[in-house]
């Protein structure tokens, strides 16, 4: 599989990197910039350290667009995934617009059936709603697997496409990895939720 890396910037948030190929998002990484979260601060570290699955051949989109070789066939197809459109949708989402990312095709084939079920269930949680880890486990068909759901969220390589910020602890907001709880609060605030 050929993977294309597309980098983008979101003012006030940081820099993102989409990995796409064969009409799906393979991974989505984001580095939060200084001041991207209130009070608690956000680590200027990638969220999840996402990379495409092993065995992919990566190509920088910037090289493909400016080079003398035309775009790869799978990017030229009308039904293919447009990374620039995805970056624009992410910018709109982070600007507070009611943009759905739930239908974006993701490559979750490397996940276990449990992980795939959790991802599917979480992608069904609508904007402006939250669930606890235990509730998400039950929605995915695995009651009593709340801790395992937390592990799925902690290793999420599809930031925003799999909205782990909508998953909270039973006794409060819960964590949000290296990005910090401030980023999670800011994302929830975009959706009208105050925790």
C-alpha positions as CSV (number, residue, x, y, z in Angstrom):
1,X,0.0,0.0,0.0
2,X,1.2,3.5,-0.8
3,X,0.6,6.1,2.0
4,X,0.5,9.8,1.5
5,X,1.5,12.2,4.3
6,X,-0.3,15.5,4.4
7,X,0.8,18.2,6.9
8,X,-1.4,21.1,7.9
9,X,-1.6,23.9,10.5
10,X,-4.5,25.0,12.7
11,X,-4.1,28.4,14.2
12,X,-4.4,28.4,17.9
13,X,-4.1,24.6,18.1
14,X,-0.9,23.3,16.4
15,X,0.2,21.1,13.5
16,X,-1.4,18.0,12.1
17,X,-0.3,15.1,9.9
18,X,-2.7,12.9,8.0
19,X,-1.6,9.6,6.6
20,X,-3.9,8.4,3.8
21,X,-3.9,5.6,1.2
22,X,-6.3,3.6,-0.8
23,X,-9.2,5.8,0.1
24,X,-8.9,5.6,3.9
25,X,-7.1,7.4,6.7
26,X,-4.3,5.3,7.9
27,X,-3.3,7.5,10.9
28,X,-3.7,11.1,12.1
29,X,-1.1,12.7,14.3
30,X,-1.3,16.1,16.0
31,X,1.3,18.2,17.8
32,X,-0.3,20.8,20.1
33,X,1.4,24.2,20.1
34,X,2.0,26.5,23.0
35,X,-1.2,27.9,24.5
36,X,-3.4,25.3,22.9
37,X,-5.1,24.6,26.2
38,X,-6.3,26.7,29.0
39,X,-4.7,26.6,32.5
40,X,-3.4,23.0,32.6
41,X,-1.4,23.5,29.4
42,X,-0.9,21.0,26.7
43,X,2.2,19.1,26.0
44,X,3.8,20.0,22.8
45,X,4.1,16.3,22.0
46,X,2.3,14.3,19.4
47,X,-1.0,12.7,20.5
48,X,-0.6,9.0,20.2
49,X,2.5,9.1,18.0
50,X,0.4,7.8,15.1
51,X,2.0,6.3,12.1
52,X,0.5,4.2,9.2
53,X,0.7,0.4,9.6
54,X,4.0,-1.3,8.8
55,X,4.4,-2.4,5.2
56,X,3.3,0.9,3.7
57,X,5.4,3.0,1.4
58,X,5.1,6.7,2.3
59,X,5.2,9.7,0.1
60,X,5.0,13.3,1.1
61,X,2.0,15.0,-0.6
62,X,3.9,18.2,-1.1
63,X,6.4,16.3,-3.2
64,X,3.6,14.7,-5.2
65,X,1.9,18.1,-5.9
66,X,5.0,20.0,-6.9
67,X,7.0,17.2,-8.5
68,X,6.9,16.4,-12.2
69,X,5.1,13.1,-11.7
70,X,1.2,13.3,-11.6
71,X,-0.7,12.3,-8.5
72,X,-1.1,8.6,-7.7
73,X,-4.1,7.1,-9.5
74,X,-5.9,6.4,-6.2
75,X,-5.8,10.1,-5.3
76,X,-7.0,11.1,-8.8
77,X,-10.1,8.9,-8.6
78,X,-13.3,10.9,-8.0
79,X,-14.3,8.7,-5.1
80,X,-11.0,8.8,-3.3
81,X,-10.2,10.5,0.0
82,X,-9.0,14.1,-0.4
83,X,-6.5,14.9,2.4
84,X,-6.7,18.6,1.8
85,X,-10.5,18.5,2.2
86,X,-10.0,16.5,5.5
87,X,-7.5,19.1,6.8
88,X,-10.1,21.8,6.0
89,X,-12.8,19.9,7.8
90,X,-10.5,19.5,10.8
91,X,-9.7,23.2,10.8
92,X,-13.5,23.9,10.7
93,X,-14.1,21.5,13.6
94,X,-11.4,23.1,15.7
95,X,-12.9,26.5,14.9
96,X,-16.2,25.3,16.6
97,X,-18.2,24.6,13.4
98,X,-20.6,21.6,13.6
99,X,-18.6,19.4,11.3
100,X,-19.0,15.6,11.4
101,X,-16.0,13.4,10.9
102,X,-17.9,10.2,11.7
103,X,-18.1,9.0,8.1
104,X,-14.5,9.4,7.2
105,X,-13.2,5.9,6.3
106,X,-10.5,4.7,8.6
107,X,-8.1,1.7,8.3
108,X,-8.8,-0.2,11.6
109,X,-7.9,-3.6,10.0
110,X,-4.9,-4.0,12.3
111,X,-7.1,-3.8,15.4
112,X,-8.6,-6.7,17.2
113,X,-12.3,-7.3,16.9
114,X,-12.7,-5.7,20.3
115,X,-10.8,-2.6,19.3
116,X,-12.7,-2.3,16.1
117,X,-16.0,-2.6,18.0
118,X,-15.0,0.1,20.4
119,X,-13.9,2.4,17.6
120,X,-17.3,1.8,15.8
121,X,-19.2,2.5,19.0
122,X,-17.3,5.6,19.8
123,X,-17.7,7.0,16.3
124,X,-21.4,6.7,16.9
125,X,-21.4,9.0,19.9
126,X,-22.7,12.3,18.5
127,X,-21.2,15.7,18.9
128,X,-22.2,17.3,22.2
129,X,-22.6,14.0,24.0
130,X,-20.2,12.1,26.3
131,X,-20.0,8.6,27.6
132,X,-18.1,7.0,30.4
133,X,-15.5,4.3,29.7
134,X,-17.9,1.7,31.1
135,X,-20.8,3.0,29.0
136,X,-18.7,2.8,25.9
137,X,-17.7,-0.7,26.7
138,X,-21.4,-1.6,27.0
139,X,-22.2,0.2,23.7
140,X,-19.5,-1.8,22.0
141,X,-20.9,-5.1,23.4
142,X,-18.4,-5.7,26.1
143,X,-19.9,-4.8,29.4
144,X,-17.3,-4.6,32.3
145,X,-14.5,-3.8,29.8
146,X,-14.1,-0.2,30.8
147,X,-10.4,-0.4,31.5
148,X,-9.8,-2.1,28.1
149,X,-11.7,0.7,26.5
150,X,-9.4,3.2,28.1
151,X,-6.5,1.4,26.5
152,X,-8.1,1.7,23.1
153,X,-8.5,5.4,23.6
154,X,-4.9,5.8,24.8
155,X,-3.6,4.2,21.6
156,X,-6.0,6.0,19.3
157,X,-4.2,6.8,16.0
158,X,-7.2,8.7,14.6
159,X,-7.4,11.9,16.7
160,X,-10.8,13.5,16.2
161,X,-12.0,10.8,13.7
162,X,-12.3,8.6,16.7
163,X,-13.4,11.2,19.3
164,X,-11.9,9.9,22.5
165,X,-12.4,13.4,24.0
166,X,-16.1,12.4,24.4
167,X,-15.1,9.6,26.8
168,X,-15.0,10.6,30.4
169,X,-14.3,8.9,33.7
170,X,-17.2,7.8,36.0
171,X,-16.0,10.4,38.5
172,X,-14.9,13.3,36.3
173,X,-13.3,14.3,33.0
174,X,-10.7,11.6,33.0
175,X,-7.3,11.9,31.2
176,X,-6.3,12.8,27.7
177,X,-2.8,11.4,27.2
178,X,0.2,13.6,26.6
179,X,-2.1,16.4,25.2
180,X,-3.5,17.0,28.7
181,X,-6.9,17.5,30.2
182,X,-6.9,21.2,29.1
183,X,-7.1,20.1,25.5
184,X,-9.9,17.7,26.3
185,X,-11.8,20.4,28.0
186,X,-11.3,22.8,25.1
187,X,-12.5,20.1,22.6
188,X,-15.6,19.4,24.7
189,X,-16.3,23.2,25.1
190,X,-16.4,23.4,21.2
191,X,-19.3,20.9,21.5
192,X,-21.1,22.8,24.3
193,X,-19.9,20.6,27.1
194,X,-18.4,22.1,30.3
195,X,-16.6,19.7,32.7
